[in-house]
Every structure is written in structure tokens, then in C-alpha cells.
Amino acid sequence: MSEEKTGAAADFAEGLRGGIPIALGYLSVSFAYGIMAQTGGLDLFSTVLISMTNLTSAGQLAGTQLIFDAASYMEIAVTTFVINLRYMLMSLSLSQRVDEKMTLWQRLLVSFGITDEIFAVSYQRKRPPNAIYMFGLILLPYIGWALGTFLGSAAGYIMPERVRSALGIAIYGMFVAIVVPVCKRDKACLFVAVLAGAVSCCLKYIPLFSATPQGWAIIICAVSASVIGALLFPIDDKEGEGER
């Protein structure tokens, strides 16, 4: 029994160490999100509650902006579903690698905390990730995301408007920083990013399509660019097997 406790403590500590850099990154990004939400009119409690129940940057940003635009519930639901669909795919992939002893409830709790960074760290672990390790890995990033949101929203009440506006664009800079390095080395990603931007411009500036609600415009951009990219740049089965 003592050996099991020692092993569990070691797994939890390993997860905590892996989550430290993720938490520090989330702290700064969620700070920008908190400012953006407060500037748009959300109160402190609602802003923090969104971060504590939706651990996703792009989905939160899009969903919150749709709330500001008074979008319909269906529009918000479908938009956030499409944007966050990748997390379902990550969870399915990770479910093939986790410890077989992980129970259904543990898998459900872990799936809530799956993000791009948490998935990458856990997937690269040499041993199959167990529930204790995953809880340790998720804990600090979750706290960092919620704490950063709280600090950003609270700071929005005391910062001058010019400073809030400047910091509000920081979260968009994060997305640029994520996409640009990948586009430099992957022509398929570059094509999809440019195509999505082109479709977005068409929906925004062409009079025939300019009345498209923002939420549906995001869905159209994401789905159309992804489908065309998948058709033009299919992944070879042998290449995929080699990566695994």
C-alpha cells in the first residue's frame, strides 16, 4: 500500500512539474481575455465563471464576442462546438494511450481539462498517463487560466481605457504566434490559413454576404477551409503510421 501511495505521489508531482510552464502561459493569455471580457461589459463573476467552465482560449474568445453581438443561442453553441471540436479528437487519441485502469469517471474528468498543450505533454510521456498524473498535469494550468482571467477582469476596472484597448489585442497576438511558425514549415497549413482569411474577407466585405452573422461566418470559414485543405493535402496513411 505504501508503495502505491509513493507511486501516486510521484505521478502527481510529475504532472505538476509538466503543468508549470503551461500554467504560466495560460496566466498571461487569460489575463488578456479577462480584460477583453470586462471591456465588453461582462462582470467579474461571469467572466471568471466562463473560464472555470470552459478551458479553451479560441472557443471562449469567439463565444464571448458572440455574446457581445447578441447572437442567438444556436449560433453560439454551433460556433463553439466547431471551434472546440479538436478537443474531442485529442481526447479520442489520448484515450488509446492512457492507463487501462482509468475509470469512466476519471476519463470524463480528464477530458474536461484536455487542451492543446496538455494533450501534447501527456501524449509524449513515455509511460501510459494514469489518472493521478493527468490530474496533476491539469491542476496548475486550470488554476492559471482562472486566476489570469480574474486578474485581467479586475485590472480592467482600474486601468485607463487606452491601456485596456492595447492589452485587449494581446490574445489575438497569441493566435498569430501559434499559426505563423507552423505555416512557415507546412504549406498545407499556410494554404488553409490564407483560405480561411480570404473566405472571412468575402463574408465581411462582399455586399451579398456581408449580412452573415459573425458566428455563422466563423463556422463557414473553419469548415470550408478545413474540408478543402483535407481534400487538397491528404495525409498519407504510411506517413501517419510513422508519426505514431
C-alpha positions in Angstrom: 0.0 0.0 0.0 2.8 2.4 0.9 4.5 1.7 -2.5 1.2 2.6 -4.3 1.0 5.8 -2.3 4.6 6.7 -3.2 4.0 5.9 -6.8 0.8 8.0 -6.9 2.6 10.9 -5.2 5.4 10.7 -7.8 3.0 10.6 -10.7 1.1 13.6 -9.3 4.4 15.5 -8.8 5.5 14.7 -12.3 2.2 16.0 -13.6 2.6 19.2 -11.6 6.0 19.8 -13.0 4.8 19.3 -16.5 2.0 21.8 -15.9 4.1 24.7 -14.6 5.1 26.2 -18.0 1.6 25.6 -19.4 0.1 27.5 -16.4 2.5 30.4 -16.8 1.5 30.7 -20.5 -2.2 30.5 -19.7 -1.8 33.1 -17.0 -0.8 35.8 -19.5 -3.3 34.8 -22.2 -6.3 34.6 -19.8 -5.3 38.0 -18.4 -5.8 39.4 -21.8 -9.1 37.5 -22.1 -10.3 38.9 -18.8 -9.6 42.5 -19.9 -11.4 41.9 -23.2 -14.4 40.4 -21.5 -14.6 43.3 -18.9 -14.2 45.9 -21.7 -17.1 44.3 -23.5 -19.4 44.6 -20.4 -19.2 41.2 -18.6 -18.9 41.5 -14.8 -16.1 39.9 -12.8 -18.1 36.9 -11.6 -19.5 36.0 -15.1 -16.0 36.3 -16.7 -14.3 34.1 -14.2 -17.2 31.5 -14.3 -16.8 31.3 -18.1 -13.1 30.5 -17.7 -13.7 27.9 -14.9 -16.3 26.0 -17.0 -14.7 26.5 -20.5 -11.0 25.7 -20.6 -10.5 27.0 -24.1 -9.0 30.1 -25.5 -10.3 30.3 -29.1 -13.7 29.0 -28.1 -14.1 31.4 -25.2 -13.0 34.4 -27.3 -15.4 33.6 -30.1 -18.3 32.7 -27.7 -17.8 35.8 -25.6 -17.7 38.0 -28.7 -20.9 36.5 -29.9 -22.5 37.3 -26.6 -21.5 40.9 -27.0 -23.0 40.8 -30.5 -26.3 39.4 -29.1 -26.1 36.3 -31.2 -28.6 33.5 -30.9 -28.1 30.6 -28.5 -27.9 28.2 -31.5 -25.3 30.4 -33.2 -23.1 30.5 -30.1 -23.5 26.7 -29.5 -22.6 25.7 -33.0 -19.7 28.1 -33.3 -18.1 27.0 -30.1 -18.7 23.3 -31.0 -16.9 23.7 -34.3 -14.0 25.6 -32.8 -13.6 23.1 -29.9 -14.2 20.0 -32.0 -10.4 19.4 -32.0 -10.5 18.6 -28.3 -12.8 15.7 -28.9 -10.3 14.3 -31.4 -7.5 14.8 -28.9 -9.4 13.0 -26.2 -10.1 10.1 -28.5 -6.5 9.9 -29.5 -5.3 10.1 -25.9 -7.8 7.5 -24.7 -5.8 4.9 -26.7 -2.7 5.7 -24.6 -3.9 6.2 -21.1 -3.6 3.6 -18.3 -6.2 0.9 -18.8 -7.1 1.1 -15.1 -8.5 4.6 -15.5 -12.2 4.5 -14.7 -15.0 6.1 -16.8 -15.4 9.0 -14.3 -11.7 9.6 -14.3 -11.7 9.7 -18.1 -14.6 12.2 -18.1 -12.8 14.5 -15.6 -9.6 14.3 -17.6 -11.4 15.1 -20.8 -12.6 18.3 -19.3 -9.0 19.5 -18.9 -7.7 18.5 -22.3 -6.2 21.4 -24.2 -3.6 21.6 -27.0 -0.7 21.9 -24.6 -1.9 19.4 -22.0 -2.5 16.9 -24.8 1.0 17.4 -26.3 2.7 16.9 -22.9 0.7 13.9 -21.8 0.9 12.2 -25.3 4.7 12.4 -25.2 5.0 10.7 -21.8 7.0 7.5 -22.1 4.7 5.6 -19.7 0.9 5.5 -20.2 -0.6 8.5 -18.4 -2.7 7.5 -15.4 -5.4 9.5 -13.7 -3.2 10.8 -10.9 -0.6 12.1 -13.4 -3.3 13.7 -15.6 -4.9 15.4 -12.6 -1.5 16.9 -11.6 -0.9 18.0 -15.1 -4.2 19.7 -15.5 -4.4 21.3 -12.0 -1.9 24.2 -12.4 -3.0 25.2 -15.9 -6.6 25.2 -14.8 -5.7 27.5 -11.8 -3.6 29.7 -14.0 -6.4 30.1 -16.6 -8.9 31.0 -13.9 -6.5 33.2 -12.0 -5.3 35.1 -15.0 -9.0 35.8 -16.0 -9.7 37.1 -12.6 -6.7 39.4 -12.6 -7.4 40.7 -16.1 -11.0 41.3 -15.4 -10.3 43.0 -12.1 -7.5 45.1 -13.7 -9.9 46.3 -16.3 -11.9 48.2 -13.7 -8.8 50.3 -12.7 -6.8 50.6 -16.0 -7.2 53.6 -18.3 -9.2 52.8 -21.4 -6.2 53.2 -23.7 -4.3 50.6 -21.8 -7.2 48.2 -21.8 -7.7 48.5 -25.5 -4.0 47.9 -26.1 -3.9 44.8 -23.9 -7.2 43.5 -25.3 -5.4 42.7 -28.6 -2.8 40.6 -26.9 -4.9 37.4 -27.2 -5.0 37.9 -30.9 -1.2 38.1 -30.9 -1.2 34.7 -29.2 -3.1 33.1 -32.1 -0.8 34.8 -34.6 2.3 33.4 -32.7 0.8 29.9 -32.8 -0.1 29.9 -36.5 2.8 31.7 -38.2 5.6 29.2 -37.2 3.6 26.3 -38.4 2.7 28.0 -41.6 6.4 28.6 -42.3 7.2 24.9 -42.4 3.9 23.5 -43.6 2.4 24.7 -46.9 -0.9 22.9 -46.2 -1.3 24.9 -43.0 -0.4 28.1 -44.8 -2.9 27.4 -47.6 -5.7 26.7 -45.1 -4.9 29.8 -43.1 -4.9 32.1 -46.2 -8.0 30.4 -47.5 -9.9 31.0 -44.2 -8.8 34.6 -44.2 -9.9 35.0 -47.8 -13.3 33.5 -47.1 -13.7 35.7 -44.0 -12.9 38.8 -46.1 -15.5 37.8 -48.6 -18.2 37.3 -46.0 -17.2 40.7 -44.5 -16.9 43.0 -47.5 -18.9 41.5 -50.3 -22.4 43.1 -50.1 -24.1 39.8 -50.9 -22.6 38.0 -47.9 -21.9 40.9 -45.5 -25.2 40.3 -43.6 -23.9 36.8 -42.5 -23.9 36.7 -38.7 -20.4 36.6 -37.2 -21.0 33.2 -35.6 -22.0 31.5 -38.8 -19.2 33.3 -40.6 -16.7 31.7 -38.3 -18.3 28.3 -38.9 -18.3 28.8 -42.7 -14.6 29.8 -42.7 -13.5 27.0 -40.4 -15.4 24.2 -42.1 -14.8 25.3 -45.7 -11.1 25.9 -45.3 -10.6 22.6 -43.4 -12.6 20.5 -45.9 -10.8 22.0 -48.9 -7.4 21.6 -47.2 -8.1 18.0 -46.4 -9.1 17.3 -50.0 -6.0 19.0 -51.5 -3.5 17.9 -48.9 -4.5 14.4 -47.7 -2.2 12.8 -45.1 -0.6 9.6 -46.4 -1.5 6.5 -44.3 2.1 5.4 -44.1 3.2 8.8 -43.0 0.6 8.8 -40.3 1.7 5.4 -39.1 5.3 6.6 -39.0 4.4 9.6 -36.8 2.6 7.4 -34.3 
